Amino acid sequence: MSIPQAKQMRRAYGFDEVAIVPGDVTINPAMIEISFRIDQLEFELPIMAAAMDAVVDAKFAASFSKMGGLAVLNLEGVQTRYQDPDGILEEIAAVAPADATTLLRKAYAPPIKEELIGERIKQIKDAGGVAAVSATPANTKKFAPIAREAGVEVFVVQSTVTSARHISYSEKGLDLSELVKQMAPTPVIVGNTVTFGACKEIMECGVAAVQVGVGPGAACTSREVLGIGVPQVTATMDCAAARDQYYRESGRYVPIVTDGGIRSGGDFCKAFAAGADAVMLGSMLAACEEAPGRGHHWGMATPHADLPRGVRVPVGIDTTLKQVLHGPTSRTDGTENLIGALRTAMGMCGARTIRDFQQAEMVVAPSIKTEGKQIQRAQG
């Protein structure tokens, strides 16, 4: 009797299951270079703030820029549906948990006011920030020209899963290669993806960077609702392999941005060691007093009318943007001074640059957070 061929599965790893191996040489953290480039734009910090209404408004975007990072404003959220979004943000923060998704559906029902796209971009630029905005593929054709006319400096096409090839009933969907040409010289970032093949095809369209991650975010429920996703360490490694292969073939280096699932300095460092050039943060920044979410965080797909794939989560307001990025901190849970953590980890691995750190050895280590920690666990 013949044995049927079964579907094969490979093991995939998340942040909690791996560790970074220290190097044979150590470097003073002060000597380490961590800047991040998107085409001709250079940022002091390899961090992007997520295009979520609880994280980024015009004021936050400008503040984040001045600290060296890049914040992305959601063009399909409350900032472009309401002339003054403070009222609806207050309602979202105050509503009972059981009613949050229903209220979010109502809050996102009013149409997007196209004139507010240019207004928000102008507010960011007038405040001294780099203006970056995000739209879903379905609305990119309409919003990208408006954003370009307003002087946007980075345009992000973002969905739960993005691919260069898309099959639909529409006569002609979004062509990423055409979009890149139309937006030039404004760099276009595209995401999200988690596989070697999809990532490489997106890069071949001429994009400036690719975002990596499906479902790991604190406010995202795509993995529960759809069963879709790949743990972030494996996803980052696979997309980094696509980046490196594309670089060998074309001579053009396209950075990848690990987006979601980062809860501490340890996760932050592991993302870079797995191959990221930068990371995108959401919930960690939503807890800052400068964030517009008032102590709450919710995903872009939360208010979906037919199949919500997110939830409003409480994160509290217990820190500042400066403390999260640079400290000082008295916390021992790794939620503040991310840049200090990165510099220290890189120094321990003998890595002078992010590119060097991407070559650090990593090991599968399911006991990395529990080994020898019985007393800490008992206190917790």
Secondary structure, DSSP 8 states (H G I E B T S, - for coil): --------------GGGEEE---SS---GGG-B--EEETTEEESSSEEE-S-TTT--HHHHHHHHHTT-EEEEETTSGGGT-SSTHHHHHHHHHS-GGGHHHHHHHHT-S---HHHHHHHHHHHHHTT---EEEE-HHHHHHHHHHHHHTT-SEEEEE-SS--S----SSSS---HHHHHHHHTTS-EEEEEE-SHHHHHHHHTTT-SEEEE-SS-STTB-HHHHT-----HHHHHHHHHHHHHHHHHHHS----EEEES---SHHHHHHHHHTT-SEEEESHHHHTBTTSTTTTEE--TTTT-SS---B--EE----B-HHHHHH-----SSS-S-HHHHHHHHHHHTT-SBHHHHTTS-EEE-TTTTTTT-HHHHHH-
